[in-house]
Amino acid sequence: MKKLVYPIIGLLLLFSACGSEKSSSESVKDKYAKKAPKSLAELEKEYQKYNGIGPVAAFEIPADIDQTKAEEGKTIFESKCTACHKVNKKFIGPSPKDILKRRNPAWVMNMILNPDEMVQKDPLAKQLLIEFNGSPMANQNLTEDEARAVLEYFRTL
Ligand code: HEC
């Protein structure tokens, strides 16, 4: 047994020496990336069925799109969200196109209704904040019905 102890201690020392190596030219983004070592794509796979944190519990959306609701959502989106979100490209925030292919409906609504807590605690929202250089999603004080209408609009994009 004793024969093994020294090589093991040696190895441990070697590892800890490597770990403490620091480069001073580290960007803020790299530092964040170390704290959250998983990429958004990895997290998206892991949390595909995740509801996020907020007032909305998991729910199923009906197969057919409710056009009236979607129109209502479009109006809300255009007045309260386009300062940061563009439908066809990444802007200050991500494009909402195809969002339901990568997120749960309840997650999307919780992100709209409770963004402050989401970016602090939700693994996906935290990583999004990093990818968008620390600019947080703004709480636009929508009601649950308004958020649901915006979600319906997102389905038409
Ligand atoms: C002041 C800018 C700003 C406004 C206004 C804003 N957002 Fe955002 N939003 C962001 C940013 C930045 C992100 C990504 C980074 C983050 O989550 O902090 C984001 C993320 C999101 C996400 C998650 C997207 C994804 O790919 O997972 C949704 C959904 C969203 N916003 C919906 C909305 C809706 C709906 C409105 C209007 C009611 C709105 N946002 C208004 C800046 C904004």
Residues whose N, C-alpha, C, O or C-beta is under 5 A from the ligand:
A	BS01	HEC	K80 C81 A83 C84 I92 G93 P94 S95 V108 M111 I112 V119 A125 L128 L129 F132 S135 P136 M137 A138 Q140 V150
